[in-house]
Amino acid sequence: MDKHHTTATRSLHDLLREHGHLRLSGADTRERLEALAPLQDWSCFVDSWNAMPVDGYLANGGRYRRRRHANYLATPDGITRQPHRPHYQSRDYNPLHGGIERWFEPVEPAISDGASLRTILEFCHRCFAPLTPTVTHWFVEVHQFRVETTEDEAGLPTPEGAHRDGVDWVLVLLIRRQNVRSGVTTIYAPDGQTLGSFTLAEPFDATLIDDHRVHHGVTPVEPLDPTQPAWRDVLVVTFRPA
């Protein structure tokens, strides 16, 4: 890693320690990722959001969310894909969908082992692990989300409202927005005080979150032109001790 990237990463660590959350512009995120490795399969990575099954677990019966899931183990020796397993959250963190095992279709092998996702995971590991030096083995979950919206149905990126994920660290990375408005991310203190609001609007726009210190939520998205397809694609990566 070159000196510039080392300095940038150290500054990122300091900001996360101070604030518990951090927004990165798309240009900044992309620069940090490409400093680690070329994103050789980025177009295929983005296109993989087009072939995702509907999330059948939405408690309100909605059909507006598509999703895939994968899990990894991150250690000082590297990051390895683990056997597919369900995603589980307790009702303490997700009162709407918690308390059950949710089996989502796995991230496709070409994507889960591809250059772009592997670089994103390495970036997360370098960001998060030094902030919790007592942890050497991390359970990592990857979620591909597409939230669709029509004139008749708003798309809810966080149908559970403002929440914590029940992990240590979170990356939310915008992949693409198509014909949508809103989708405002708000960060809250545990007492409900608003700490900041912003919209992930451009590819690679991202937010990093200390899940112990802040809550987050995203407002519904609606179509700009209701006669055309409309959606919001994000990648969410979470880290917690293995």
N, C-alpha and C positions, 0 to 999 in steps of 0.2 A: 504493500500500500504506500502511495506517495505521501510526502509530508503534508501537502495541502489537505488530503482526505483525512489524515490522522488528526490534524488540527480541527477540521470541520466536525469530525465525530466527537472529539473531546468537548467542543462547544455544545453540541447536541446533548451530550450527557449532562452537562451543567444546567442547560435549560430545562431538561426533564426533571432533574433533581429539584430545581427551584419552583417550577410551576405545576408539575404533575401532568402536564399535557403540552403538546406542541403541534402547530400546524406547519406543514412544509408545502411550498409551492411546487407545481409540477416540474418546473425547470430545476429546482434544487433537488427534488427527489430523484429525478432522472440522472442528474450529474452524479449523485452519490451512488446510485446503482451501477452506472456504467464505469465508475472508478473501480468497482469490484470485478466486473466481468462484462463482456459484450452481451446485450440482450438480443441474441441472434434469432430467437424464435418469437419475438414480440408480437408480430402480426398474427401468428397462429395462436398464441396465448390469448390475445384479445378476441379472436374469432371463436374460441372455445366456449365463450359465454352464449353463443348462438344455439348450442345443442344441449341445453340443460333441462332436466325434468322439473315439473311443477312440484313445489313444496306442498306435500299433502297433509302437513301437520298444523296448518294455520287454524287456530281455535275459532276464528270468526267465519270459517268456511271459505275464505277468499282464495282466489286462483291467481293472484297478482305476483307471486314470488316464485322464482326458480332458483335451484340451489344444488351445489355439489360440495363434498366434504372430504378431507383427508387429514391424517395425523402423522406426526414425525417425532423422532427423539433427537434432541440437540444436546451434544456433549462437547467437551474440548477436542474430541477426535473427529467431530464432524456431525452432519445432519443426515439421518437415515429415515426413509419411509417405513412406517409400521403397518401391521395388518389392519385391514379396515375394521372399524368399530363404530358403535353408535355415538352420537353427540348427546351429552347429558348435562343439564343444568338443574340445580335445585330450585324449588319455588321461591326460596329466599332471594334469588337473583332474577328469576324469570317467572313471575306468578301466572303469566298467561300460558306459557308453553313448557314450564319446568315440571320436574317430578316424573318424567317418562323418558325412556330411551328413544331417541329419534334416529332412525336409520335413513340417512340420505345416500343417494347414489355417489360412488367415489369419483374424485377428480380423475380424469382420464390419464392413463399412464404416460402418454407422450407429453402431457402438460405437467404432471406431478414431478417428472424427472427432467423436464426441459430447462433450458438455460435461464429463462426469465424467472420462473418460480423459484428455482434454486438460488438465484442471485438475491431475490427478495428475502428469502429465508435467511441467507447469510447476513444480509444487511440487518435484519431484525435481531439475529443472534448477537451481532457486534454492538448493536444499540443497547439491548436489554440486559444481556448477561453481566457486563461490568457494573451495572447498577444494583445487582443483587449478587455480590461475589461469593456468598456462602452457598449458593446453588450451583451445582455443576451439571446436573442432568435436568433437561427441560422437556415437558410434554407440550408439543406444539400442535395446534389445530389450524387448518386452513379452510376457509369457507369462500366459495364463489357464490355471489348473490346477483341475481337480476330481479329488479323490482319494476314491473310493468304497470302502466296506467292507461286508462281509457276515459272517455267522456263520462261513462257511467260508473267507473270504479277508480278511486284514488289508489295509488300505490304507497304502502306504508313500509318504509325502510326499517323502522323500529316499532312494530305494532304493540310491544310491551311498554312503550313510553320511555321516559328517561330511566336509565338503568346502569348497573354494573354487570359485567359478564361473569364475575366470579373467578377471575384469573389474576395474574400479576400485571401483564403488559399486553397492549393491544395496538396493532397497526390497522388503520382503515385506509385503503388505497383506491382512489377512483380510477377505474379502467376506461369508462366511456359514459357520456350522457347523450341521449338521442331524443330531441323534441320534447324536453321536459322543463318545467319551471319548479321553483322551490327546492325542497331537499336541503333545508338549512340544518346544519349541525350545531347543537348547543352543548357546551360543557358546563356542568354544575358542580358546586361544592356539595358535600354530603348533607348540609343543612338546606339545600335547595337554592342557594345564591347562584345567580348566573355569573360564570367566569369568562364567557366569551361565546360568540356566535359567528359562523362563517359558512360559506357554501363551497363544497368541493365541486368545482366547475369544469376544470380542464384535466385531461389525462395526466396521471401521475400526481395530481394534488393528493395530499395525504395528511393524516393526523396520527400522532403517537400519544398513547394514553397510559398513565399509571392507574390501573383499575382499582387499586386500594384507596386512591386519594380523590378520584372524581367520578361523577356519573356523566353519561352522554345520551343524547337522543337526536333523532333526525325527523324533521317535519315531512308530511306526505308530499309526494310528487304528483303533478298533474300535467296533462299534455298541453303543449303550446298550440299545436294544431290537432284537434280531435279526430281529424280524418286520416291521420298518419300514425304509424306505430310509434310508441313512446316508451322509453325505459331508462333505467339507471343501473349501471354495472359497477360493482365494487368487489374488491378482495379484502377479506378480513383475516388477519393472522393473530392468534393469541398464544401467549407463553405462560405456563405455570409450572411449578416444580413437579418433576416426574415422580 
